[in-house]
Amino acid sequence: MATASPELARRAAVGTLEIEYVLASFLDRTLGGGHTARAVNALRAAVDSGLFPAYRAAVFASQPRTQTID
């Protein structure tokens, strides 16, 4: 998907593609804490300020490569 992202972003910018995101914080139930809920709320706020694409990219770029769920 990483190689497809620039093309998808380009098509969305020119209006030939519509991207719909579904934001969910389901990891908090299994991992504890409220990290994903805060990230989702920040993403929603970024939509209102027109910064969603940049903030989304930053959030996903900072994710760990693997995650262990007990």
N, C-alpha and C positions, 0 to 999 in steps of 0.2 A: 504494500500500500504506500510505502514511503515514496516510491518512484512515481506513483500515480497522483499523489497529492498536488503537485504543481499544475498538472494538466486539469485536474478537477477544479482547482481554485481558478484557473484561467477561464474555463468554460462557465463557471458560476459568475465570474466577474462580467462576462460579456452577455450573460443571460441565456445561454444555450443549455444550461443545466441548473437544476434546483437541488440543493442539498438540504436535507432535513436531519437535524440532530435531535436525539432523544437523550436528555440528561437524567442520570439516575445515580443514587448514592448507595447502592446495594452492598458495597464492600464493607461499609461500617458495621453491618450486622455480623459479618463473619470475622472481621479483623479487629473490631472494637474501635473506639474513638469516634471522632467526627470529621476526619480529614476529608473524605470524599464529599460529605454534605457541604462543607465549607467551599471546596473546589467547585461544586455544582452551583452554589449560590453566587460565587464570584463570576462564573461563566455567564450566568443569567444577567448579572449586573453589567458585564462586558457587552452584552447584546445591546442594552439600553444606551451605552456610550459609544457604540460603533466599533468597539475594540475586540469583538468576539474572535475573529480569525487569528489575530496576533496572540491573544491570551490562550486560546485553545492550543495553538502550536507550542507555546511556552510550557503549558501544563503537561502535555504529552511528551515533550522533549525531556522533561525532568523526572519522568517515571522510571523506577527501577526496571532493569531488564527482566527479572523474574520475581515472583512473589510466592511465598509459602503460606498455605492456609492449613491450619491444623484441624 
